[in-house]
Amino acid sequence: MATDNLYVNALIGAAVTVVFSFLGVSPLLGGAAAGYLERRDGGRVGAIAGVFATVPMLGVLALFGVLLSVLGLGDPFSAFGLLVIAALFAAVYTVALSTVGGVLGVYLAEEFRE
C-alpha cells in the first residue's frame, strides 16, 4: 500500500502510533511504518508522523487536566505547570522516536524489498 504522497504515509504512521500506544515504543513503530512506505526521506516522514500522532496524545493530556480541575485535586496552578511539562515531554518524545523510526523504516525498505 505504498503511496507517493508524503502526508498519506505520515498519517498511516501516526495511526500505527496511536493503535500501538499501549507500547512505550509505539512512535518508533509508527515512524518505521511511515518510512517503510515512503522509501525515501524517512526522517522527514517520521517527524511528520510524530507531529500527527502528538495531536491525540495532547488531547488525552488536556482531558486529564480537565478531569483534575473538575475533581478539585491539587493546586490548579501546579497542575497546569505539570500538564505543560508533560505535554512538552510527550511531544518531543513522540516526534524524536518517530523520526528515528522513519530512518529505520527506510533502511528496512532498502534492505528487504525486492
N, CA, C and O atoms as CSV, one atom per row, in Angstrom:
chain,resi,resn,atom,element,x,y,z
A,1,MET,N,N,0.816,-1.186,0.000
A,1,MET,CA,C,0.000,0.000,0.000
A,1,MET,C,C,0.860,1.251,0.000
A,1,MET,O,O,0.406,2.299,0.458
A,2,ALA,N,N,2.047,1.179,-0.482
A,2,ALA,CA,C,2.931,2.332,-0.533
A,2,ALA,C,C,2.366,3.367,-1.500
A,2,ALA,O,O,1.971,3.037,-2.618
A,3,THR,N,N,2.333,4.619,-1.059
A,3,THR,CA,C,1.859,5.702,-1.904
A,3,THR,C,C,2.986,6.696,-2.103
A,3,THR,O,O,3.993,6.668,-1.396
A,4,ASP,N,N,2.799,7.576,-3.079
A,4,ASP,CA,C,3.791,8.612,-3.334
A,4,ASP,C,C,3.512,9.865,-2.515
A,4,ASP,O,O,4.311,10.801,-2.532
A,5,ASN,N,N,2.405,9.898,-1.806
A,5,ASN,CA,C,2.037,11.072,-1.036
A,5,ASN,C,C,2.659,11.003,0.356
A,5,ASN,O,O,2.396,10.075,1.121
A,6,LEU,N,N,3.470,11.978,0.666
A,6,LEU,CA,C,4.175,12.028,1.947
A,6,LEU,C,C,3.200,12.073,3.118
A,6,LEU,O,O,3.397,11.389,4.123
A,7,TYR,N,N,2.152,12.878,2.988
A,7,TYR,CA,C,1.234,13.070,4.105
A,7,TYR,C,C,0.352,11.847,4.349
A,7,TYR,O,O,-0.027,11.576,5.489
A,8,VAL,N,N,0.029,11.117,3.306
A,8,VAL,CA,C,-0.737,9.877,3.496
A,8,VAL,C,C,0.107,8.862,4.254
A,8,VAL,O,O,-0.378,8.203,5.174
A,9,ASN,N,N,1.376,8.739,3.861
A,9,ASN,CA,C,2.272,7.826,4.573
A,9,ASN,C,C,2.464,8.263,6.022
A,9,ASN,O,O,2.535,7.425,6.921
A,10,ALA,N,N,2.548,9.574,6.250
A,10,ALA,CA,C,2.694,10.079,7.618
A,10,ALA,C,C,1.434,9.800,8.441
A,10,ALA,O,O,1.527,9.460,9.620
A,11,LEU,N,N,0.269,9.941,7.830
A,11,LEU,CA,C,-0.978,9.635,8.549
A,11,LEU,C,C,-1.082,8.153,8.876
A,11,LEU,O,O,-1.578,7.785,9.941
A,12,ILE,N,N,-0.618,7.303,7.971
A,12,ILE,CA,C,-0.614,5.865,8.257
A,12,ILE,C,C,0.329,5.576,9.423
A,12,ILE,O,O,-0.001,4.789,10.309
A,13,GLY,N,N,1.501,6.212,9.423
A,13,GLY,CA,C,2.438,6.049,10.536
A,13,GLY,C,C,1.868,6.558,11.850
A,13,GLY,O,O,2.072,5.944,12.897
A,14,ALA,N,N,1.148,7.687,11.799
A,14,ALA,CA,C,0.519,8.218,13.009
A,14,ALA,C,C,-0.565,7.276,13.514
A,14,ALA,O,O,-0.718,7.095,14.722
A,15,ALA,N,N,-1.317,6.676,12.596
A,15,ALA,CA,C,-2.347,5.716,13.001
A,15,ALA,C,C,-1.720,4.500,13.670
A,15,ALA,O,O,-2.251,3.989,14.656
A,16,VAL,N,N,-0.594,4.035,13.139
A,16,VAL,CA,C,0.110,2.910,13.767
A,16,VAL,C,C,0.565,3.307,15.170
A,16,VAL,O,O,0.478,2.509,16.103
A,17,THR,N,N,1.049,4.536,15.316
A,17,THR,CA,C,1.484,5.013,16.631
A,17,THR,C,C,0.333,5.021,17.624
A,17,THR,O,O,0.490,4.582,18.763
A,18,VAL,N,N,-0.819,5.515,17.200
A,18,VAL,CA,C,-1.968,5.601,18.105
A,18,VAL,C,C,-2.506,4.210,18.440
A,18,VAL,O,O,-2.872,3.947,19.585
A,19,VAL,N,N,-2.556,3.323,17.451
A,19,VAL,CA,C,-3.072,1.970,17.698
A,19,VAL,C,C,-2.186,1.224,18.689
A,19,VAL,O,O,-2.688,0.516,19.561
A,20,PHE,N,N,-0.877,1.380,18.558
A,20,PHE,CA,C,0.052,0.692,19.449
A,20,PHE,C,C,0.498,1.584,20.609
A,20,PHE,O,O,1.591,1.395,21.143
A,21,SER,N,N,-0.322,2.540,21.002
A,21,SER,CA,C,0.078,3.485,22.049
A,21,SER,C,C,0.241,2.835,23.419
A,21,SER,O,O,0.819,3.443,24.319
A,22,PHE,N,N,-0.256,1.617,23.593
A,22,PHE,CA,C,-0.042,0.928,24.867
A,22,PHE,C,C,1.401,0.452,25.007
A,22,PHE,O,O,1.819,0.073,26.101
A,23,LEU,N,N,2.162,0.466,23.926
A,23,LEU,CA,C,3.586,0.127,23.978
A,23,LEU,C,C,4.405,1.406,24.142
A,23,LEU,O,O,4.022,2.459,23.632
A,24,GLY,N,N,5.497,1.320,24.831
A,24,GLY,CA,C,6.335,2.502,25.027
A,24,GLY,C,C,7.049,2.960,23.776
A,24,GLY,O,O,7.431,4.125,23.664
A,25,VAL,N,N,7.232,2.052,22.838
A,25,VAL,CA,C,7.964,2.384,21.617
A,25,VAL,C,C,7.026,2.541,20.421
A,25,VAL,O,O,7.451,2.363,19.280
A,26,SER,N,N,5.778,2.867,20.664
A,26,SER,CA,C,4.831,2.997,19.560
A,26,SER,C,C,5.227,4.085,18.562
A,26,SER,O,O,4.999,3.890,17.368
A,27,PRO,N,N,5.810,5.227,18.976
A,27,PRO,CA,C,6.251,6.188,17.960
A,27,PRO,C,C,7.334,5.627,17.043
A,27,PRO,O,O,7.389,5.966,15.860
A,28,LEU,N,N,8.187,4.777,17.584
A,28,LEU,CA,C,9.223,4.147,16.765
A,28,LEU,C,C,8.584,3.243,15.712
A,28,LEU,O,O,9.013,3.233,14.559
A,29,LEU,N,N,7.565,2.487,16.105
A,29,LEU,CA,C,6.871,1.609,15.160
A,29,LEU,C,C,6.112,2.409,14.101
A,29,LEU,O,O,6.131,2.062,12.920
A,30,GLY,N,N,5.449,3.475,14.530
A,30,GLY,CA,C,4.715,4.307,13.572
A,30,GLY,C,C,5.635,5.008,12.593
A,30,GLY,O,O,5.341,5.077,11.399
A,31,GLY,N,N,6.748,5.530,13.091
A,31,GLY,CA,C,7.721,6.156,12.199
A,31,GLY,C,C,8.332,5.163,11.241
A,31,GLY,O,O,8.573,5.482,10.077
A,32,ALA,N,N,8.589,3.945,11.727
A,32,ALA,CA,C,9.140,2.901,10.858
A,32,ALA,C,C,8.144,2.527,9.765
A,32,ALA,O,O,8.537,2.309,8.619
A,33,ALA,N,N,6.868,2.453,10.106
A,33,ALA,CA,C,5.854,2.150,9.091
A,33,ALA,C,C,5.796,3.257,8.040
A,33,ALA,O,O,5.713,2.979,6.844
A,34,ALA,N,N,5.840,4.504,8.487
A,34,ALA,CA,C,5.808,5.624,7.542
A,34,ALA,C,C,7.057,5.645,6.672
A,34,ALA,O,O,6.961,5.858,5.463
A,35,GLY,N,N,8.222,5.429,7.266
A,35,GLY,CA,C,9.463,5.405,6.498
A,35,GLY,C,C,9.509,4.254,5.517
A,35,GLY,O,O,10.004,4.408,4.401
A,36,TYR,N,N,9.003,3.110,5.918
A,36,TYR,CA,C,8.967,1.946,5.033
A,36,TYR,C,C,8.082,2.224,3.825
A,36,TYR,O,O,8.420,1.854,2.701
A,37,LEU,N,N,6.947,2.875,4.062
A,37,LEU,CA,C,6.053,3.192,2.956
A,37,LEU,C,C,6.605,4.302,2.068
A,37,LEU,O,O,6.375,4.303,0.859
A,38,GLU,N,N,7.324,5.235,2.653
A,38,GLU,CA,C,7.839,6.383,1.902
A,38,GLU,C,C,9.021,5.997,1.017
A,38,GLU,O,O,9.145,6.509,-0.095
A,39,ARG,N,N,9.877,5.119,1.484
A,39,ARG,CA,C,11.046,4.610,0.759
A,39,ARG,C,C,12.165,5.622,0.585
A,39,ARG,O,O,13.240,5.262,0.107
A,40,ARG,N,N,11.952,6.848,0.950
A,40,ARG,CA,C,12.993,7.866,0.862
A,40,ARG,C,C,12.677,8.934,1.898
A,40,ARG,O,O,11.526,9.092,2.305
A,41,ASP,N,N,13.663,9.640,2.310
A,41,ASP,CA,C,13.494,10.747,3.258
A,41,ASP,C,C,12.696,10.320,4.493
A,41,ASP,O,O,11.681,10.923,4.841
A,42,GLY,N,N,13.183,9.270,5.137
A,42,GLY,CA,C,12.477,8.694,6.275
A,42,GLY,C,C,12.425,9.595,7.489
A,42,GLY,O,O,11.455,9.565,8.245
A,43,GLY,N,N,13.463,10.397,7.683
A,43,GLY,CA,C,13.460,11.296,8.829
A,43,GLY,C,C,12.333,12.304,8.758
A,43,GLY,O,O,11.676,12.592,9.759
A,44,ARG,N,N,12.112,12.841,7.564
A,44,ARG,CA,C,11.062,13.849,7.412
A,44,ARG,C,C,9.674,13.242,7.582
A,44,ARG,O,O,8.839,13.796,8.297
A,45,VAL,N,N,9.420,12.103,6.929
A,45,VAL,CA,C,8.095,11.489,7.045
A,45,VAL,C,C,7.863,10.977,8.461
A,45,VAL,O,O,6.733,11.005,8.950
A,46,GLY,N,N,8.917,10.510,9.125
A,46,GLY,CA,C,8.777,10.070,10.511
A,46,GLY,C,C,8.444,11.220,11.444
A,46,GLY,O,O,7.610,11.083,12.339
A,47,ALA,N,N,9.106,12.366,11.229
A,47,ALA,CA,C,8.821,13.538,12.066
A,47,ALA,C,C,7.398,14.036,11.851
A,47,ALA,O,O,6.717,14.410,12.806
A,48,ILE,N,N,6.948,14.040,10.603
A,48,ILE,CA,C,5.569,14.468,10.323
A,48,ILE,C,C,4.574,13.492,10.948
A,48,ILE,O,O,3.548,13.908,11.486
A,49,ALA,N,N,4.874,12.203,10.879
A,49,ALA,CA,C,4.012,11.210,11.530
A,49,ALA,C,C,3.982,11.436,13.038
A,49,ALA,O,O,2.938,11.276,13.671
A,50,GLY,N,N,5.122,11.806,13.615
A,50,GLY,CA,C,5.169,12.101,15.044
A,50,GLY,C,C,4.332,13.308,15.417
A,50,GLY,O,O,3.669,13.312,16.454
A,51,VAL,N,N,4.361,14.340,14.572
A,51,VAL,CA,C,3.538,15.528,14.829
A,51,VAL,C,C,2.060,15.172,14.738
A,51,VAL,O,O,1.261,15.600,15.572
A,52,PHE,N,N,1.694,14.384,13.721
A,52,PHE,CA,C,0.295,13.961,13.596
A,52,PHE,C,C,-0.136,13.106,14.785
A,52,PHE,O,O,-1.271,13.219,15.249
A,53,ALA,N,N,0.748,12.262,15.275
A,53,ALA,CA,C,0.403,11.383,16.399
A,53,ALA,C,C,0.383,12.136,17.718
A,53,ALA,O,O,-0.239,11.680,18.677
A,54,THR,N,N,1.052,13.279,17.785
A,54,THR,CA,C,1.077,14.064,19.017
A,54,THR,C,C,-0.285,14.688,19.307
A,54,THR,O,O,-0.637,14.891,20.469
A,55,VAL,N,N,-1.045,14.989,18.277
A,55,VAL,CA,C,-2.336,15.669,18.461
A,55,VAL,C,C,-3.286,14.865,19.352
A,55,VAL,O,O,-3.815,15.436,20.306
A,56,PRO,N,N,-3.536,13.563,19.100
A,56,PRO,CA,C,-4.422,12.837,20.016
A,56,PRO,C,C,-3.836,12.676,21.412
A,56,PRO,O,O,-4.571,12.654,22.399
A,57,MET,N,N,-2.506,12.563,21.496
A,57,MET,CA,C,-1.882,12.429,22.818
A,57,MET,C,C,-2.060,13.703,23.638
A,57,MET,O,O,-2.296,13.637,24.844
A,58,LEU,N,N,-1.949,14.857,22.991
A,58,LEU,CA,C,-2.174,16.111,23.703
A,58,LEU,C,C,-3.640,16.259,24.087
A,58,LEU,O,O,-3.955,16.857,25.117
A,59,GLY,N,N,-4.531,15.723,23.272
A,59,GLY,CA,C,-5.948,15.729,23.624
A,59,GLY,C,C,-6.230,14.919,24.875
A,59,GLY,O,O,-7.041,15.321,25.709
A,60,VAL,N,N,-5.567,13.786,25.007
A,60,VAL,CA,C,-5.728,12.964,26.212
A,60,VAL,C,C,-5.182,13.703,27.429
A,60,VAL,O,O,-5.787,13.665,28.500
A,61,LEU,N,N,-4.040,14.378,27.272
A,61,LEU,CA,C,-3.492,15.153,28.390
A,61,LEU,C,C,-4.422,16.301,28.776
A,61,LEU,O,O,-4.589,16.585,29.962
A,62,ALA,N,N,-5.026,16.964,27.793
A,62,ALA,CA,C,-5.968,18.040,28.094
A,62,ALA,C,C,-7.197,17.499,28.822
A,62,ALA,O,O,-7.694,18.123,29.759
A,63,LEU,N,N,-7.679,16.345,28.391
A,63,LEU,CA,C,-8.810,15.715,29.076
A,63,LEU,C,C,-8.449,15.371,30.516
A,63,LEU,O,O,-9.262,15.543,31.425
A,64,PHE,N,N,-7.235,14.889,30.719
A,64,PHE,CA,C,-6.752,14.589,32.064
A,64,PHE,C,C,-6.704,15.858,32.918
A,64,PHE,O,O,-7.064,15.830,34.095
A,65,GLY,N,N,-6.261,16.966,32.328
A,65,GLY,CA,C,-6.220,18.232,33.054
A,65,GLY,C,C,-7.599,18.727,33.439
A,65,GLY,O,O,-7.794,19.226,34.548
A,66,VAL,N,N,-8.558,18.594,32.537
A,66,VAL,CA,C,-9.932,18.993,32.842
A,66,VAL,C,C,-10.498,18.117,33.948
A,66,VAL,O,O,-11.190,18.607,34.841
A,67,LEU,N,N,-10.209,16.834,33.891
A,67,LEU,CA,C,-10.680,15.915,34.922
A,67,LEU,C,C,-10.105,16.283,36.288
A,67,LEU,O,O,-10.816,16.257,37.293
A,68,LEU,N,N,-8.821,16.626,36.321
A,68,LEU,CA,C,-8.213,17.033,37.591
A,68,LEU,C,C,-8.845,18.310,38.133
A,68,LEU,O,O,-9.067,18.430,39.337
A,69,SER,N,N,-9.134,19.258,37.252
A,69,SER,CA,C,-9.710,20.513,37.728
A,69,SER,C,C,-11.155,20.333,38.181
A,69,SER,O,O,-11.585,20.978,39.138
A,70,VAL,N,N,-11.910,19.467,37.509
A,70,VAL,CA,C,-13.302,19.226,37.903
A,70,VAL,C,C,-13.362,18.520,39.249
A,70,VAL,O,O,-14.212,18.833,40.083
A,71,LEU,N,N,-12.465,17.572,39.460
A,71,LEU,CA,C,-12.455,16.844,40.725
A,71,LEU,C,C,-11.832,17.652,41.858
A,71,LEU,O,O,-11.960,17.290,43.028
A,72,GLY,N,N,-11.167,18.732,41.514
A,72,GLY,CA,C,-10.572,19.585,42.537
A,72,GLY,C,C,-9.385,18.963,43.238
A,72,GLY,O,O,-9.174,19.193,44.429
A,73,LEU,N,N,-8.615,18.183,42.517
A,73,LEU,CA,C,-7.446,17.535,43.108
A,73,LEU,C,C,-6.216,18.420,42.939
A,73,LEU,O,O,-5.792,18.684,41.814
A,74,GLY,N,N,-5.659,18.865,44.015
A,74,GLY,CA,C,-4.411,19.623,43.977
A,74,GLY,C,C,-4.603,21.082,43.615
A,74,GLY,O,O,-5.717,21.548,43.376
A,75,ASP,N,N,-3.496,21.781,43.583
A,75,ASP,CA,C,-3.463,23.195,43.250
A,75,ASP,C,C,-3.589,23.361,41.730
A,75,ASP,O,O,-2.847,22.716,40.989
A,76,PRO,N,N,-4.503,24.206,41.248
A,76,PRO,CA,C,-4.682,24.335,39.795
A,76,PRO,C,C,-3.438,24.847,39.070
A,76,PRO,O,O,-3.154,24.419,37.951
A,77,PHE,N,N,-2.693,25.764,39.701
A,77,PHE,CA,C,-1.516,26.314,39.026
A,77,PHE,C,C,-0.404,25.282,38.896
A,77,PHE,O,O,0.256,25.204,37.860
A,78,SER,N,N,-0.198,24.505,39.927
A,78,SER,CA,C,0.838,23.477,39.834
A,78,SER,C,C,0.404,22.352,38.897
A,78,SER,O,O,1.236,21.766,38.204
A,79,ALA,N,N,-0.887,22.051,38.872
A,79,ALA,CA,C,-1.379,21.027,37.943
A,79,ALA,C,C,-1.216,21.495,36.501
A,79,ALA,O,O,-0.866,20.699,35.630
A,80,PHE,N,N,-1.466,22.776,36.239
A,80,PHE,CA,C,-1.284,23.315,34.893
A,80,PHE,C,C,0.180,23.243,34.477
A,80,PHE,O,O,0.492,22.859,33.349
A,81,GLY,N,N,1.074,23.610,35.385
A,81,GLY,CA,C,2.502,23.527,35.087
A,81,GLY,C,C,2.948,22.107,34.820
A,81,GLY,O,O,3.742,21.855,33.913
A,82,LEU,N,N,2.438,21.181,35.609
A,82,LEU,CA,C,2.781,19.773,35.410
A,82,LEU,C,C,2.262,19.264,34.068
A,82,LEU,O,O,2.954,18.509,33.385
A,83,LEU,N,N,1.052,19.668,33.685
A,83,LEU,CA,C,0.498,19.241,32.405
A,83,LEU,C,C,1.249,19.850,31.225
A,83,LEU,O,O,1.402,19.199,30.191
A,84,VAL,N,N,1.717,21.080,31.361
A,84,VAL,CA,C,2.510,21.700,30.290
A,84,VAL,C,C,3.826,20.955,30.115
A,84,VAL,O,O,4.242,20.680,28.989
A,85,ILE,N,N,4.476,20.628,31.218
A,85,ILE,CA,C,5.737,19.879,31.145
A,85,ILE,C,C,5.492,18.488,30.556
A,85,ILE,O,O,6.284,18.014,29.741
A,86,ALA,N,N,4.411,17.840,30.961
A,86,ALA,CA,C,4.089,16.514,30.418
A,86,ALA,C,C,3.780,16.596,28.925
A,86,ALA,O,O,4.168,15.709,28.165
A,87,ALA,N,N,3.088,17.649,28.498
A,87,ALA,CA,C,2.771,17.809,27.077
A,87,ALA,C,C,4.034,18.037,26.255
A,87,ALA,O,O,4.179,17.469,25.172
A,88,LEU,N,N,4.941,18.857,26.757
A,88,LEU,CA,C,6.204,19.080,26.044
A,88,LEU,C,C,7.022,17.800,25.960
A,88,LEU,O,O,7.589,17.487,24.913
A,89,PHE,N,N,7.081,17.063,27.058
A,89,PHE,CA,C,7.820,15.803,27.055
A,89,PHE,C,C,7.204,14.821,26.068
A,89,PHE,O,O,7.922,14.173,25.307
A,90,ALA,N,N,5.882,14.706,26.076
A,90,ALA,CA,C,5.208,13.769,25.165
A,90,ALA,C,C,5.431,14.160,23.709
A,90,ALA,O,O,5.635,13.294,22.858
A,91,ALA,N,N,5.394,15.454,23.420
A,91,ALA,CA,C,5.597,15.901,22.041
A,91,ALA,C,C,7.018,15.624,21.567
A,91,ALA,O,O,7.216,15.106,20.468
A,92,VAL,N,N,8.003,15.965,22.385
A,92,VAL,CA,C,9.400,15.739,21.994
A,92,VAL,C,C,9.685,14.248,21.880
A,92,VAL,O,O,10.350,13.814,20.940
A,93,TYR,N,N,9.193,13.469,22.822
A,93,TYR,CA,C,9.389,12.016,22.814
A,93,TYR,C,C,8.788,11.394,21.557
A,93,TYR,O,O,9.421,10.566,20.903
A,94,THR,N,N,7.576,11.793,21.226
A,94,THR,CA,C,6.883,11.211,20.078
A,94,THR,C,C,7.555,11.595,18.765
A,94,THR,O,O,7.776,10.740,17.908
A,95,VAL,N,N,7.879,12.864,18.603
A,95,VAL,CA,C,8.491,13.306,17.347
A,95,VAL,C,C,9.893,12.725,17.192
A,95,VAL,O,O,10.270,12.311,16.095
A,96,ALA,N,N,10.669,12.689,18.273
A,96,ALA,CA,C,12.038,12.162,18.182
A,96,ALA,C,C,12.040,10.672,17.850
A,96,ALA,O,O,12.772,10.237,16.961
A,97,LEU,N,N,11.232,9.892,18.553
A,97,LEU,CA,C,11.199,8.455,18.258
A,97,LEU,C,C,10.601,8.161,16.885
A,97,LEU,O,O,11.014,7.206,16.228
A,98,SER,N,N,9.645,8.959,16.446
A,98,SER,CA,C,9.084,8.757,15.110
A,98,SER,C,C,10.111,9.073,14.032
A,98,SER,O,O,10.146,8.414,12.993
A,99,THR,N,N,10.945,10.077,14.273
A,99,THR,CA,C,11.999,10.409,13.314
A,99,THR,C,C,13.001,9.268,13.195
A,99,THR,O,O,13.380,8.879,12.090
A,100,VAL,N,N,13.427,8.737,14.328
A,100,VAL,CA,C,14.349,7.591,14.312
A,100,VAL,C,C,13.684,6.394,13.635
A,100,VAL,O,O,14.324,5.684,12.860
A,101,GLY,N,N,12.411,6.171,13.924
A,101,GLY,CA,C,11.684,5.078,13.288
A,101,GLY,C,C,11.574,5.254,11.782
A,101,GLY,O,O,11.652,4.278,11.036
A,102,GLY,N,N,11.391,6.495,11.325
A,102,GLY,CA,C,11.337,6.746,9.889
A,102,GLY,C,C,12.639,6.395,9.193
A,102,GLY,O,O,12.633,5.817,8.106
A,103,VAL,N,N,13.756,6.744,9.820
A,103,VAL,CA,C,15.065,6.402,9.255
A,103,VAL,C,C,15.245,4.888,9.227
A,103,VAL,O,O,15.730,4.338,8.239
A,104,LEU,N,N,14.857,4.216,10.301
A,104,LEU,CA,C,14.951,2.750,10.335
A,104,LEU,C,C,14.025,2.097,9.309
A,104,LEU,O,O,14.371,1.074,8.717
A,105,GLY,N,N,12.854,2.686,9.102
A,105,GLY,CA,C,11.924,2.139,8.117
A,105,GLY,C,C,12.470,2.209,6.704
A,105,GLY,O,O,12.290,1.276,5.923
A,106,VAL,N,N,13.140,3.310,6.365
A,106,VAL,CA,C,13.762,3.419,5.042
A,106,VAL,C,C,14.886,2.403,4.910
A,106,VAL,O,O,15.049,1.785,3.858
A,107,TYR,N,N,15.657,2.230,5.967
A,107,TYR,CA,C,16.734,1.235,5.944
A,107,TYR,C,C,16.169,-0.166,5.716
A,107,TYR,O,O,16.697,-0.929,4.907
A,108,LEU,N,N,15.101,-0.500,6.426
A,108,LEU,CA,C,14.475,-1.815,6.249
A,108,LEU,C,C,13.887,-1.978,4.852
A,108,LEU,O,O,13.940,-3.064,4.276
A,109,ALA,N,N,13.331,-0.903,4.311
A,109,ALA,CA,C,12.770,-0.974,2.962
A,109,ALA,C,C,13.864,-1.239,1.930
A,109,ALA,O,O,13.666,-2.013,0.993
A,110,GLU,N,N,15.004,-0.603,2.105
A,110,GLU,CA,C,16.108,-0.819,1.163
A,110,GLU,C,C,16.723,-2.204,1.337
A,110,GLU,O,O,17.173,-2.806,0.362
A,111,GLU,N,N,16.747,-2.705,2.543
A,111,GLU,CA,C,17.381,-3.993,2.830
A,111,GLU,C,C,16.540,-5.175,2.379
A,111,GLU,O,O,17.079,-6.135,1.828
A,112,PHE,N,N,15.237,-5.128,2.597
A,112,PHE,CA,C,14.402,-6.308,2.404
A,112,PHE,C,C,13.416,-6.219,1.248
A,112,PHE,O,O,12.654,-7.164,1.040
A,113,ARG,N,N,13.395,-5.160,0.508
A,113,ARG,CA,C,12.462,-5.036,-0.607
A,113,ARG,C,C,13.117,-5.552,-1.881
A,113,ARG,O,O,14.310,-5.346,-2.107
A,114,GLU,N,N,12.335,-6.218,-2.702
A,114,GLU,CA,C,12.894,-6.754,-3.947
A,114,GLU,C,C,13.097,-5.667,-4.949
A,114,GLU,O,O,13.561,-5.929,-6.058
